[in-house]
């Protein structure tokens, strides 16, 4: 089973692919004018690599997260940052997200934002 994280931000879309708990692939692309078209483009790019909806679980985040119609789960970017920082660092930390439209400072303590 593939686990796909899609972050459609206001200026760039990032896609991370995990398989059996291992990080295997990452790509990014400009978001463009339509988050929905970006989501469709991401799915097509994944399908070209043999990754489709039938063998994957998709989580969407970011400014355009509601524009990913095939997402199994939709999560705010603040929650994603907290979970990602806790997963990578395994300790309390501060995350600074400088995005295309705003900046967020997120404090993570005991795995929670």
N, C-alpha and C positions, 0 to 999 in steps of 0.2 A: 504494500500500500504506500502510495506517495502522499506526503503531507505538503501542501503548497501554501505559502504565505504571500499574499498580494497586497502591496501598499500602494494605492493610487493617490499620490499627493497632488498638489495644485500645479506643480511643474514637471515632476518626474514620477514614473511608476516603477516600482522595484518588485521583483519576484524571486522568492527563495524556495528551493525544492529540497525536501528531505525524503530519504527512502530508508526504511528499516532503522530509523533513528539517526541516520548519518546525513549530514549536509552534503549534497552532491552537485548543486547547480545554483547559479544566481545570474540574473540579467536585469538590466534597467533600460528604460526607454522614455522619451518625452511623453507627457500625458496628452498634450494637444488640446483641442477645443472640446472634445467629448470623452468623458470618463467611460461611457458605455462602449464607444469604439475602441478605446484603449483596452478595456476588459476583454473584448472580443479578440483583439490582436494578441493579447497574452495567451488566451486559450488556444488560438491557432498555432502560435509558436510552441506551446507545450505539446500539442498534438503531433507536430512535426518531429518531436523527440520521442514519440510513443507514449506520452503521458496524456491520458484523457479523463473524462469525468467518471468513467466506470471503475477506474482503479486509483482514485484520488479523493482526498478530503481537502477542501479549499477553505481558507480563512482569509477574509478581506478586512483591510483597515485603511485608514487615511481619509483624506478629503473626499475621495470618490468611492468609498467603500460600499455605499448603497447602490452603486452602478455596476456591481458584479453579480449578475443574475444567477450564476451557477455557484455562488458561495454557499457553503454548508454552515458557516458561522461568520458573523460580522462583529468586530471588536473595535473599540476606540484605539487610536494610536497611543494614547497615554497608558492604557492597560498593556498593550503590546510592548511598549518600551520598558515598563516595569517587569514584565515576565521575561523579556529578553535579557535585561541587565542582570536579573537574579539568576537566570540560567547560566549566563556566561561568567559572572563574577562570584556568585554564591556568597555575597556579603552585602551589607548596606552600602548604598552609593547614591550619587546624584547624576541624573541624565539630563543633558542639554540637547534639545532638538531645535535646530535652526532650519526651519522649513521655508517654502516659497512664499507663504502668506503670513506666517506667525512664528514665534519662538516660544518654546515651553521649557520650563525647568521642573523636573520631576524627581522627587525624593523617594527612594526605595528603602524601606526598613522592614526587616524580617520577611522579605519577599512580597511586600504589599506597597502600593503607591499611596 
